[in-house]
Amino acid sequence: MTRGVVALLLALVLGGLQVPVASAQAPAAVSARTVLLISLDGFRADYIQRPAARRLRALASSGVRAEHMVPAFPSKTFPNHYTIITGLRPEHHGIVANAMWDDVIGKKFNIPDTVVTHDTRWWGGEPLWVTVEKQGKRAASYFWVSSDMEIAGRRPTWWKPYDGRVPNAERVRTVLDWLAMPAGTGPTFVSTYFSDCDDAGHNFGPGSPQVDSAIARVDAMVGALVDGIVARGLAAQVDIVVVSDHGMADLSPERVIYLDDYLDLSKVDLIDISPVGSLAPKPGYEADVYARLKGAHPHLQVYRKGEVPARFHFNKHPRIAPLVTIADEGWTMTTHAAVRLGGLPRGGMHGFDNQVASMGALFVASGPDFRQGLVVPPFQNIHVYELLAGLLGVKPAPNDGSADSTRAFLRPSRERP
């Protein structure tokens, strides 16, 4: 079968006839489906317009695409993957950064330290696979932040310990095998993850040819999943949702803030440094550290815990440090010692203000429950959990999202296959 025929078949099966964007009657409850959730780490929303994203554009034309999805603050990988899968903001689920400190646990959370990160006390809220499994259905995950950990006493029925060396094609084959399991025996919710765009963006910057190559690789994997679903006769059964956790901004050696130009670093613990800094001044130095940083650099904002602007929703959790520093888009906070060891910043970074355009994340969804050819305004990623729970026919756990925020994405029930 040629690619053109596959694309036409997909448009007919997944898209159906064009339907109006608005409906006078609110849609009825969503019927239970199988849902495939795909994460493309670091896939900036506007990457979909680049030539290599051919299959993603085709998928969007048969379904729904957001102009961009607004990540939670900070716009980092672990906080946002966990927000997407729980519907909770970081200040509520507790994964407030990729690096953080907890006084009760008495340890620092760092992604490479899997012994520490697998301590279940770090992980609040209820991931969607736990919601699904608690309600008598099955879930599977070929990589997602925390899907290889026991949370609330559960894991997905099928899961893999994270190993970034596993080829993307192997992930695709296994996901398709899970989806093709006989009815009543396989998972109704499947998630998977690809890191290519994030890796290339960090190393070479978002405008680089290396990012174009990474877009082509993950686009091919999305295409392989779509083609495999169609070939197995599952197109009328599976809703596909493709997201990313954040975007990417260019760094520059000319945009650097050296914290030790303003501070005696022996007076503070640097829990995390850039672009969102978590600083814990040592006893007796709280006022001095704040005073030295406040207004010290025009591209650095400094806040006491509890005074971070409300739009960031980043004040309440005990793991948020006493001082929060935020660098402007494209700026790097660092120290002279770090630059001597690792060089000046180049390539790309995320974690900045979650509302700047470069941090915008991808959202594309297609399948029997989604409208066709609909482009929606930006929305917050806290709403994805409620959307997926509705598609799966499970009662969501308490969360910060709302089903009303994504209701217009869905076809009225009478128009669904």
Secondary structure, DSSP 8 states (H G I E B T S, - for coil): --HHHHHHHHIIIII-S---S--SS--------EEEEEEETT-BGGGGGSTT-HHHHHHHHTSEEES-EE--SS--HHHHHHHHHH---HHHHS--SSEEEETTTTEEEETT-HHHHT-GGG--S--HHHHHHHTT--EEEES-TTTTS-BTTB--SEE----TTS-HHHHHHHHHHHHTS-TTTS-SEEEEEE-HHHHHHHHH-TTSHHHHHHHHHHHHHHHHHHHHHHHTT-TTTEEEEEE-S---EE--TTSEEEGGGT--GGGEEEEE-SSEEEEEE-TT-HHHHHHHHTTSSTTEEEEETT-S-GGG--SSSTTS-SEEEEE-TT-EEE-HHHHHHH-S--SEE--S-TTSGGG-B-EEEESTTB-SSEEE--EEGGGHHHHHHHHHT----S-S--GGGTGGGB--GGG--
